[in-house]
Amino acid sequence: MSQPKPLLPGWEDLEISTQIIIRDAISRGIEVEVIDRKENFLRLKKGNHTEFVKEASKTRLDSLMTYLVMENKIASKLVLKEHGIRVPVGRDYAKIEDAIADYTFFQNRKKVIKPVTTNFGIGIGISNPSDPLEKFSHFVKESFSFSSSIIIEEFIEGPEYRFLVLGDEVVAVCNRVPANVIGNGVHSIKELVLEKNKDPRRGEGHITSLEKIQMSEVERMVLSDQGLDFDSIPKKGEQVFLRKNSNISTGGDSIDVTDMVHPDFKTIAIQAAKAAGAVICGIDIISSAITETPNPEFYAILEINFNPVLYIHEFPYSGKPRAVGDTILNLLGF
């Protein structure tokens, strides 16, 4: 489903999640004041009731410490593990040399190397069992360039799903697919990217429901790891990934699966949010069997996100759109 373009005339420079909140607030007769446009910072008023909302999902409902726990992957992993929630097995490091020294510990398994404090998949590397020490070390150094400490953990196979938890319920779930193109046996990867980016829903800067697929050094390296480059011509029906992270912000696709996931996964997502003390958050679960009863062998919680975007659920690449802005306004007491 295509989003209206623009969603809100006069507000199109704001991130689209903020536009969703503005739209739903106005429909309720709530006065909207943009107090810092660049920061997407709003003040909502109705009668004597006033609320501040930043970037659509940052509100008084979650404390600063809750944000900090969710932002820090070591802290969030700790609270999840202590609450008996399945997380990937791994270790954290404060020194580059200590992480590199554990090369042999992780050598025989596929692993993900990521900064402790990062968002949008920045600084994350995936290392295969066959990778030499040099490549492993490169990923370690890259992650440390974005954070003072990093995590190395087992790589869980399967698609990644974002569970949007608002209060005591999961209001939407989407499968976040990394930036990709589908081959037709005729056009190059570059041509396929340019064609896919013509979709009016794709833009830049989080003001549209999807982001354009980039063709930067990052994408070039991902293709190189597959023995491909931008001039390669994929076979008809062949899916080629240009990113290892599944963030919509780096050109990924959001596919609504709210009605497909096993209800026990929704329960796990709510438990994870409560473990972190969060009212509004996104829970990222990776699973190769999301429609079946959760089996610890085939799933794990990857992250708790303190600033979940709304637009990936309201305007998915495919699947049923989910109205989520009103639920946040409900939680705020409007």
N, C-alpha and C positions, 0 to 999 in steps of 0.2 A: 504493500500500500504506500503510495507516495504521500509525503507530507505536503500541506499547503505551502506555497512559495510566494512570499515569506509566510511563516506561521503567524506572526503578528506584525503587520505593517507598522513601522516606527520603532520596533524593538529588535529588528533583524540583526543588529550588531551584537546582541547578547547571545550567550551560549543557548542552545536550543532547550536544554533542560530548564533553564531559568525562564525561557519563554513559555514553557508548559505551565509552570507555577503561576506566572502572571496571567495567562489565559484563564486558568481555572479559578484564580482569585477574583478576577474581574467578573466572571460569570456568576459568582456568589455575592457580588456587591461589595467586595473587599477593596478598600483603597490601596493602591500600589504606588510606592515611592521608591525610585531607584536612587539610592544614596551614594553608591560608588559603581559607576557603569563598568569600568575595567575589571573590577573584582566581582561583578555580578551579585552585588550586595543589595538586598531589598529590605524595605520596611513595609509590613502589611498592617493595615488598621481597619477595624470595624467596631464602631461604638467606642467603648473603653478598652477594647482588646487590641494590643499591639504585639507583633512578633517580628523579629529580625530573621531573615533567611539568606544564607550565602550559598551561591552555586547550587541552588535548588534543594540540596539535601543536608546542608549544615545548619542545624537549629539548636535551640536551647535544650532539646530533648536528650542530646548526648553531651557528656561532660568532656572537658579538655583531655582528661586522662584516658577516657574511652577512645578518643581520636588517636592519642599517642600510642596506645596499646595496639590498635588496629593498624596504624601506620608502620609500626616496628614489627617486622616479621618474626624476630626471635621471641618478643613478648607475646604476640598473638598465637604463635605456635605453642608456647608454654601453657597458656591458659586453655587452649583447646585440648592439648594432651592431658592436662590435669583433670579435665572434665570427661575424659574417656572418649574423646572424639578423634577419629582416625586422621592422622596427618602423615606426610611422607617422612621416612627415616632420614636423618641427616645430621650435620654438625654446623656450628657457626664459628666464624673466625674474625679476629681483630687485627691479624697481621698477615701480610701477603705470603711471607715465607712459611708460616704454619699451614696455610691452605695448600700451597704447592707441595709441601712435605707429605700431605695426605693423598697424593696422586695414586700411590699403590693401594690405599684403602678403598678408593672408589674405582680403581682401574677396570675391574671386571663387570662394571654395571653402567648402564646409561644414567647420567646425572644432569641436574640443572644447577647452574651456578648463578646466584642472583644477589643484588645488593639488599641489605636489610631494610633500608628506607628508600623506596622508589615506587613510582607509579607508571602506568601506561606501558609496562614491559621494558622500560629503559634499563640497559645494562645487563640484561639477562642472556645467558648463553647455555646451550645444550650440548653436552659432550658425550660422545659415543665411547663404548669400551675400547674400540680400536684407535682412538685418538692418541697421538704421541704426547709426551710431556709438554712439548712446546705449545701445542694447541690448547691443552688444558691450562697451562700457565697464562696464555693470552686471555682466555675467558676470565680467569681469576683476576688478573690485572685490570681488565675492562670493568668488572663489577666493582672493584675497589675504587675506580675512578669516579664512581657515583655515590659511594657511601664509605663510612669509616669502618664498617664491618659487613661481612657477607655470609651467605648460607650456601652450603653445598648439600644437596639431598637427592634421594632416589627420584628418577623420572618415572612417573606413573603414566602408562599408556592410555589413550582414549581421548574423546572430545572433551572440551571444557565448557562448563555451564555456569552462567551467572544467575544466582538466586537473589532476587530483590526482597529483602526482609523489611517490612514496615510494621513496627509494633509487634504484635503476636502472630503475624501471618506472612506467608510468602505470597506476594501479590502477582509476581511474574517470574518466569524462568526463560532464559534464552541461551541457545547454543551459540557461543562466540567462535566463529571460524576464522582462522588467520587469513590475512590478505592472500587472495588466490585468483587464478584465471582458469577457465576450462578451454582446452585446446579444440581446434576444429580441423587440424591437419593441414591448414593453409597458412594461417597468420602466425607471426612470431609472438613471443611473449610480450615484447614491447608494444606491438600493435594491439594485442588482446587487452593489455592494461589501459592503453589509450581509449579503446572502445568501451571498456567497462566504466572508465572514469567519466564518460559522457552522461551517465545516469544523473538526472537533475538532483537526485537525493545526495549525491556525493559532492562535498566541498572541502573547505579547509578551516580550521579554527573552532571546531565544535559548534558551528552555527547552522549545520545541516545534520540530517539524521544519520548520514554515513560520511566517512572521510575518503578522500581520493587515495588510491594506492600510489605510493611513491616509488621512484626508481633511483634510489640513492645507493650509497656504498653498502648499506646494510642489506638491502634487497639483492644487490649484486653478489654479496658473499653467501647469502642463503641459497641463491641459484647455483653458485659455484660448488657448494657442498653437494649438490644433486647432479653435478656434471653438466650444468646448463648455463646459459647466459641469456641476455635480453633478446638476442637474435635467434635463439633456438625456436623450433617450430614443434609444439606438442602435438601428439596424436589426437585424433578426434575423440572427445570425451575424457581425455586425460586431465586430471586436476593438478595444477602446479602451484605450490605455495611459495610466496615471496617473503614471508615472515615466519618466525618460529613462535612468536607470541601471538595470542589471539585477540589482542585489544582492537576494538572498533576504531579507536583513535589512530591506528596505524594502517587503516584500510581494510579491516576485517568485516565480515558479514554477520549480522545478528539474525538468528532464526528462532522464532518463538516456539517453545516446546512445553509451555506451562501445563497443558492438559495431558502431556505424554509421560512426564516423569513419575516415578513411583512415589506415592505419598510419604513413604518413610524417608525419602531424601529431603522432602520439605521439612519434616520434623527435625532432621539432623541440622538443616540450615538454621532453623529457629533456635535450636539448642546452642549452636555455635555463636549466634548473635548474643544470646543471653550470657554465655560464658565470658564474652568480652564486655558485657554490660551495655550493649548497643541497642538503640531503638530503631535507627535508620542505618542500614548497611547493605553491602553486597557480599554474598558468600560465593566464592569460586570453588566449585567442585569438579574434579575430573573423574570421569567414569566411562568404562567401556560397556556398561550395562545399566543405563540410567532408568530404563523402564522396568527393571527387575528389583526384587528385594535387595537392599544394599549388602554387598559382600565385601569385607575389608580387603580381600585380595584384589578387588577390581575398582576401588575408588579411594579417594582421599580428598580432604579439604586443602586447597592450595593457599588461599588467602582470605582475610576479612578486609573488605574495602570500606574506608571511612567516608568516601564521597562518591557513592554510586550514581552514575548518570541515569537519567530517566528516559532519555530519548531512544535508547536501544530497545526499550520495551514498548514505548508509545508508537514508534515508527520502525518496526523491524524490517530487515531486508526482505524477509518472507515470513509468513505465518500470521497469526491473529494479533492485531494491535491491542495493547493493554493500557487502560487509563489508570495512571498511577499518581498523578499530581493531586487529585482530590483526596486520596488517602493520606497524604502528608498534611494537607490542610485540616483533615479530620483529627489527626493526631495532635495538631497544634491547637485544637479546640475551636475552630471557626465553624 
